[in-house]
């Protein structure tokens, strides 16, 4: 199981970025995916988690209305569209998953990053003027 997050970069406050989490070596459909982030000096936190079929999505309060998670099965990819970015969104962003046979409520998944089994390398998002 291999995941790769990409799409990070430098953006001004108020700007937008779209992160991608691509799966390699397996079909992503049916796997729960979580987006997590870790800012310097802070603990890793769950940003958004999506169910295996995409029908259930959780967002942490600080990103609600600004971030959108979606799945593209044809590209074996999950996206995190981020808009109205602010300084507090600066962090390394990771995508992660649990084994397909393990199903958690998406909110619980996001609130327990230690339960995620497979992690992609992070992608850095820097919000700065």
Buried (B, 14 or more C-beta within 10 A) or exposed (E): BEBBBBBBEEBEEEBEBEBBBBBEEBEBBEBBBBBBBBBEEEEBBBBBBBBBEBEEBBBBEEBEEBBBBEBBEEEBBBBBBBBEBEEEBBBBBBBBBBEBEEBBEBBEBBBEBEBBEBBBEBBEBBBEE
